[in-house]
Amino acid sequence: MNGKKYLARLRKGDWRGFAEPIPFRAAPAIFFPFTALTYYSIYPVNIKLKVQEIRALLAQWSKRNLTPLGRVTVIKTLAISKVNHLFLSLPNPGENIIKQLNTLFFNYLWNGPTDRVKRDVVIKPYHLGGLKMLDVKSFISAMKVSWIRRISNKDTKWLDLHLHVCPFMNNFMKFGPNYIYGNIHRINNDFWKDVYKSYADFSNLVKATTFEEFIAQPICYNEKFQVGDEPISDRRFHSFNVSLVRDLLKSNGLFLLHEEFNNTYNMNVNFIAYNGIILSIRSAMRSQNIISTDIPNYVGPYMPLQLSVIVKSPKGSKDIYNVFINNQVQPSAVDKWNTIINIDRGFSWTYVFSLPFKTTLDTQLRFFQYRINHRILGTNSLLHKIGN
């Protein structure tokens, strides 16, 4: 009998040759109490599961005999990748989560709770005495700042939606970080609040090293340029397309005179206010050892310094992260070696720190020399001093 005839029999209720159908019985309804789910209740659950996965992963890899160089690779490739998507697309986790992840990573790095080299040093590049270790807080901030690159792209489809949420941030790139600090309380969305907070912190950390970089800094709401111990906040400058320091300069690198400035931009700024701004900028140039030069005849519009760092690479956040981890902390071993060997002040420690990573690919040899450089190699004389 073919399939069509079987179906015809079943429709008529003829079950000969078939198992009898199981009678349907409705199960009693069970009602659960309704609980409102918000970001604050869901996010800790998600991150807690990921932290457990990371802990299990590091416990597994701790059984392998790896140098700290190899352990840094494990942390950067296998561990942190489990939470990348959370850091990039959700508001920042709490300080307790960041501290918990940092503790996990550094305990795994040194195979114990004791740091053998200062954390502010370990996160630095090789030539500065570091191991390129991951700093979780700086990493999260860098990922948040990378959203500014997306905002700066005028072809972004969701840009109108973002401006609807944060309409007062339409021209934030033309102002200094103090503009964001003063308006961030008006943002109701926690994610964008973290993005702009990270961007403001990033802008404060970006340092100009050349005259071309210096003149690409915003004039208004910038801590670097103050008049009467307060950042410049005259928003008329923005209305007349005067936002960066280079807008106050001639092609030869000299500042416009008061009358030249008013005529150029059709403004009516009084003499005392204008010259106060110029004196503030000159004072910042002296403090940063910036020497004025001729301005290249570029065709505008010009890009602010902090934005140029963000868009330097089309993807990723490495350049942004390097700004966050840049600090003035010096390895403790430098002062100790200078005292023991009486090294000249002109000695290049960057050459010493980078040499092991240029001369060999063997990670065991690299870390052996790293321990010598940082005076953490367990020699007899060092152990004797520790014992006493």
C-alpha angles and dihedrals in degrees: 000000000000126000097260092058091049091053091048091054092048092052089055091051095252103145097170108143092015134094114262112258117254111248113244117240121186112235117228112266117251118204122203122204110259115246122189109234117211136168090264092058099039102042097060089051093052096045092045091058091048092049089054090051091050091049091052091047094051091046089055094048093044088072089068120085100242130156118235086260090062092042090056088055091052091050094048098043107030108020108040092041089072092068102030093103092052094050093046101047106027135056117277118283120244123277090253091061092048091049091048093052093046090051091050093049098045093044088054092044095056096028090239144038095277118091111218093195127030113270093230087059100041092058091058126093121273096260090058094052098266136121097222088252118175120257106202098204094049090045092054092047091050091052091051092050090053087072088070087067089058092047091051089058105091091201092066106125096210094049092103090053091051092050088050089057094041107022094158090060094066094111101022092127091067092058134063125255093270089072089061094044089053095049104033092094088066092065112095096185110088093205095056090041088060091045094054094040090054091046092052091049089048092051091054091053097049109101126199114228100174135043091248090056093044095056090050091070123106117255101209126064091009120136090210092066113052134166115194092357090301129101115254108267105173101134092188086085091065092048089058094044094257105134110127131055091246089065088070095053138087122227090264092060096255123125120257114254117244095259092043091053094051092047094046096051099025091238133141105220114158121242098248095049094048096047090046088059092048092049090050092052092047090050090053090050091054094047091051094042092240117164118204119237137170114295116240110242096248123168111240161258093094126212122233115244096246092050092050089059092049096050094040089102120036092221139023131029104252095119090048092048091052089058092053095050094045107113139151096241110131124206111262090227092067093068091043094052091045089055096045099044098025093232120194118254092242092061113127109233091174088066092050094048094047097043098084090054092051100045103048143020094208107111092202091058092043093054092043090059090041090058091050092050092051095039094238096120109115101240122166094251092049093047090049091054091047090050092053 
